[in-house]
Amino acid sequence: MKRLLFVFALLITVSCGKNSDDTPEAENSDLYFPPIPSTTWETTTPAEQGWDEAALDELYTYLEDENTRAFIILQNGKIAVEKYWGSTITNSGDFDASSIWYWASAGKTLTAFLCGIAQQKGLLDIDDKTSDYLGEGWTSASQEKEDLITIRHQLTMTTGLDYEVDNLDCTDPACLLYKADAGTQWFYHNAAYTLIEQVVSAAAGISYNAFTDNEVEAATGMNGIWLQTGDNNVYYSTARDAARFGLLLLNKGTWDQTTLLSDQGYFSEMTNTSQDLNLSYGYLTWLNGKSSVILPGLTIPISTSIAPAAPADLFAALGKNGQFIDVVPSQNLVVIRMGEAPNDALVPVQLHFGMWEKIAAAISFD
């Protein structure tokens, strides 16, 4: 990861200038894992998979028209599709397999995974009070109400902190006001999530980047970095790094023969409905196949799923401007999309809908 530091220092300079309740078991005995360290990654072809290549061409056109930079489909761990368009994040050349992009809120799922590892190692318990790690007074709530908030509430977006404040990214106590008792309200509160990173760092006694490197990147060959941007800590990597994380999730926390997250109870909770307020949310992870979803910015559920055309067991890391890491255990599929905001005011959830409609037209789901 250290070889990326110069690249990301440059990025900082530039930016300153500018239907199912349970995830089914996957048939993963034949999963391929790319070697470490290496840029080698075995491929398959859409033709070998029996996919409709004319429909795939329509998908590629759609993605390019909607400002996509990178798109990858893994089938059984092998690269079946890998496409790049447009320019790098610094507009310094063509976007390719070595180009870095931001995960935005797709990084939340990585944080959930890291939190599970921290619990597995005995560094924390997700039912601990958040104040055990951040100290009393990390919010402006009364101590009685603050003490109701646990790490689990942060993972499930149910802290009860006020969502009508001016800045939902602000992590200062003055911005973190009481709205409802923890566990009684679901709202996509970014600041409450961001503070999980401080919880993990405090529990581990090392930086969040170091913990990520030690516990996930070293074993998987991922080579990203967390960068502080205002109040947010954002993960940056290549699309292939995102695909490695998706493959790790597809295999339930095991990379090839190396198990990173052995606590399958935690993994199941992370990738299934975690509370009864938003059925489509696990631990910082979006779930398909549910009867309703509360989307970011909303307080009530709407009657849809996150990808109606996709298999019901899909779960996803989703981020601003359409950063997608989609995992479909029943099909041994991982789908990555990175890019700018879609055209024509198309919000990312609509892009997700449209992308999966076109994928479903190309791939026959059993």
Order of alpha helices (4+ residues) and beta strands (2+ residues): alpha-alpha-alpha-beta-beta-beta-alpha-alpha-alpha-alpha-alpha-alpha-beta-beta-alpha-beta-beta-alpha-beta-beta-beta-beta-alpha
